[in-house]
Every structure is written in structure tokens, then in C-alpha cells.
Amino acid sequence: MLYALIILLTMGLDFGLSISLALVKNTFSLDFAILCPLLSLMFELVLIGLLDIILHLLPKRLYNYEKRFFVTSKKEIALYNKIGVKKWKSLVPELGASGGFSKRNLQSVD
């Protein structure tokens, strides 16, 4: 549901930007105003799909949570404490649940 809302919001913004651009250029075309957001959305979906395919083709050993890249450093923890993440982190929407994988109650790190 949240993904659909994000897509509709993106399309609305694209639609508004395409109308604004057309009015600034004095070349308003309803076809352009309708096709621009649709083509933009299709482009975004294709890019997301390609990225998903590429990430699934990579070897699983690259995603080892114990590797240095994934370990939280002391500087990073200090930054999180400085900006007060603990106060507002529960307010950030968690999109994993809409895809069937909620991160609120992890059973394991696999």
C-alpha cells in the first residue's frame, strides 16, 4: 500500500513538473504532460528491476554481516547519538512489511 502511495506521489510530482516545464517553454501539450510521468515511472521500475536482478546474481558471501563494511564503527555510533536517532527511529516507516519481510521482529540474521 505504501509503495502504491509513493508511486502515485512520484507520478503526481512528475505530472506537475512536466506541466510547469511545458508552460515555461510555452509549448504546453497534454500528451507531453501525461506521457512524461508514465515514461518516467516505467524508467524507474525498469531500473529497480535491473538492480534487483543484479543484486540477486551476486554471491551470497558478499553479504556477510561480520565483514568490516557492515560493522558499525565507534564514529558512526557517536554520530547516531549526536543526531538523536533513538528518539525518532520508531517514527520512520518500515517498508519491509509490505513486501512480506518485517524487520521489527527478526528471527535470525540469515
N, C-alpha and C positions, 0 to 999 in steps of 0.2 A: 504494500500500500504506500509506504513512504517513498519507494523507488518511483512509483507512478506519479506521486506528487512532485518529486524532484524533476522528472522528465517534463511534466506539464508546466512547471515553473520555468524550466530552461526554454521550452518552446515558446512560452509567453514572452520571455525576455528577448529571445531571438526575433520573434514577430515584431515586438516593439522597436527593436534596434533596426530591423530591416525597413520598417515604415519610416522611422526617423531618418535613416540614410537616404531613402528614396525621396523624402520631402526636401532634405537639404540639397540634394543634387537636382531637384525639380524634375525628376523622372519617375514619379510615382506610378507603380504598376501593381495591381492587386495580385497578379500572377507571381511577381517577384516577392511580394510580401508574404505570400502563402508558401511558395516553394523554398525560400531561403531557410526558414526554421525546419522544414521537413528534411531537406538535404543535410542541414547541419546535424540534426538528430540522427539520421542514418549514418553519417560520417562518424559521430561519437560512438554509436553502437557497434559499428564495424571495428573501430579502434579498440574498444573494450573487449570485443570478442577475440581479436587477434592477440591482444595482451594476455587474455585468459588462456588461449591455446599455447602461447609461448611459455607461460609460467608452468603449465601442466607438463610440458615436454622436458623441462629442466630436471636434472636428477634430484632425488629427494635428499641426498646428502648435503646439498647446498642450504637446506632449511634447518640445519641442526641448531636448536636453541642454545646450545652450550658454546657455540662459536663466539669469538671475540666481537664480531659485528653486532650480535644480538644481545650481548650482555650490557646492562645499564651501568654506566660509569658513575663515579662519585660526583663529577662535574654535572652530569645530566641530572642526577638526583637533587643536587643543590639548586639547579635551575628550576626544576619542578617545584621544589619547596618555596623558592623565591616568588614564583608566579602564582602560588597557592592552588595547585592542581587538585589537592584533596578536597578543597571547598566546593569546586564546581564540576568535578569529573562525573558525578552522577547525573548532571543535567544534560550532558552531551548524548544525543541519540545513538543507540547501538543498532546498526543496520544489519548485523549478522542474523538476528532472529527472523527477519523477513525472508531470508534465504534458507531457513531451517537449521541454522547453527548459531545458537545464542552463546555469547561469551560470558554471560553473567554467572553461570554455574558450570564451569569447566570440570569434566570428569577426569581428564588426564591432559598431558602436554603433547600427546602424539598427534 
